[in-house]
Amino acid sequence: MKFRTQNKKKINKKWIATISIITFFIAMLLGYVSLIYMEILSLFGAIVILLVIVFLGVFFDLLGIAVTAVSDISFNAMATSKVRGARESIIIIRNAGAVANFFNDVIGDISGIISGSASAAILIKINKQLSFQSIITSLVLTGIIAALTVGGKAIGKELALKHCNYIVYRIGLVMSIFKVLSRKGSK
């Protein structure tokens, strides 16, 4: 049985190469920064940073899902009425693949990887402070981080699917504010 492709768009090899290179450098930078801070901070501070990293991954995953789930019908009417942020929302929707790739894969997946290395740094810190190495501590911390990540992303997906129009509109609104601010800054 032969299937037809639904979309005649070409695969954007330039985008794939660019995003792969950007991801490489962002991951290295964030990995370096998180490991440095894990060494400097107290155990409590390191755990807070770890939770922030996990939350960022969950949040950007939510944004990526919303972008792929939304329809541009209501945004076209809003853009016609010159509602602030509507045009930017349409741009986001028309580039949903690239936007979702950046939010879900670049930010979301990097957060997952960095949270793993941050967890390892926290375990080293715990082992130094308590002067014993515990497999149970390692397993429990790994389980907690995995549960927070997966559970948070499950909640985020439900929210993203239920409120995709509102979420994409808010992203468009933020983009319109940055557009105005960048115009003021260049004058």
N, C-alpha and C positions, 0 to 999 in steps of 0.2 A: 504494500500500500504506500502510495506516495503522498506526502503532505505538502501543501503549498505554504510558503512563508506568508505571514500576515502583513509584513511591513517590507517595503522595497528599499528602506534606508540601508546605506552601506555601513559596514562596521567601521567605526571611527578609530583606526589604528593609532593615529596621532594622539587622541585622547587617552587611549590605553597606555601608550608609552609614557606620556606626560604624567598621568596620575600614578603610575608605578614608580617613577623617579621621585615625584613629590612625596609619595608615601614612604619611600626609603629614607629620605632625609628627615621627614617629620618624626618617624619612628625612632631614628637614631637620636634626634634632639630630645624628644620627650623621654626616651629611655634613659639617656644620660642625666637629664634634669631630675627625673624621679629617683634614680639611684643615688645621686648626690644628696638630695633632700632626705632620703631615707637614712643616710648616714648621719646627717647633721641633726635631724629632729629627734625629739623624744619618741618613745614608743607610741604614746597617745597621738602625737602629731603625725607620725608615720601612718597610723591607722586612719586618721582623718583624711590625709592625702590619698590613701588607697581608696577610701569610700568616695571621694570626689572623682577620682579616675573612673571608678565603676559607674557612678551616676552620669558622668559625661557620655560614656558609651551607651547607656540606656537612653538618655535624652536624645542623642543624635540618631539612634536607631529609630526612635519614635518619629522624629522629623522625616527621616528617609521613607518610612512606611507611609506617612501622610501624603508625601509628595507623589508617590506612585498610585495612591488610592483615589486622589481627587480628580474631579472633572472641571474643565474650564468654562462650562456653560454659565454659571452664576458670575464668574469673574469677568466674562465678556460684557455682561450687562452693567456690572459695577464700573468697568473701565469706560464704558460709554457715558456713564453718569459722572465720570471723573472722580471716583472715590479713591482717596490716597491709598497706595499700596496695591491696587487692583492690577495695574499694568505689570508691576514687578511680579505679582503672583502668576500672571499669565506666562511671563518669561520662565519662571520656575517650572510651571507645568509643562511647557513646551520642551524643556530640557530635563525632564523628570529622570531619565536614565542616568545622566551625568550627576545630577544633584543627589539622587539616591545613592549612587555609587560613592560619592564623596562622604555623605552623612553616614551611611550604613557601613561601608567597607573601610574607608580611610580613617575616619574618626572612630567609629564603633569598634572595628577590629583592632585598630592600634590600641585603643583603650583596654581591650581584652588582653592583648599581649603585654602591655605595660603593667596592668594590674597583676598579671602572673609574676613578672619580675619584681614588682613592688612587694608582693606577698612573700617572695623568697627572701628579699632584703629584711622584711619584718621578722621572718622566722630566724634569720641569722641574729638579728638584734635580740629576740627573745632568748635564743640559745646562749648568747653571751651574758645577758642579764641574769638568767636563772642558772647558768653554768651546768646545764644538762641538755642533751639533745633528745627531743621527743618526737617520735613518729606520729603519735596520737595528735600532738599540737599541730603538726604539719598537715595531717589529714583533715582535722577539724577546720583549720583556717582555709584550706583549699575548698572544702565543702561549703563553707559560709560564703566565700567569694563567688563560687560557681552558682550557688542558690540565689544570691543577690542579683547576679548578672542575668541569669536565665529568667528568674521570677520577675525582675524589673523589666526585662525586655518583653515578656509576655503581657504584663500590665500595659506597657507602652504601646504594644501593637494593638491591643484592644482600644485604647484611648485614641490612637492614631486613626484607626478605621472608623471609629464613631464620630470623631471631631475633625476629620481631614480638611474640610473647607475652612474651618476656623483656624487651624494650625497653619495652613499654607497662607491664609490671609495675613496672619501675624508675621510670618517670615517675610512676606512681601512688604508689609508695613515697615518692618525694621530695615529692609533694603532701601525703601524710599527715604527713610530718615537719614541713612548713611549717604545716600545720593545727594540729598540737600546739604548735609554737613560737608561733604567733599567739595561741592561747588563753592560753599562759603569759604572753605580753607584755601582754595586755589585762587581766590580773588585778592 
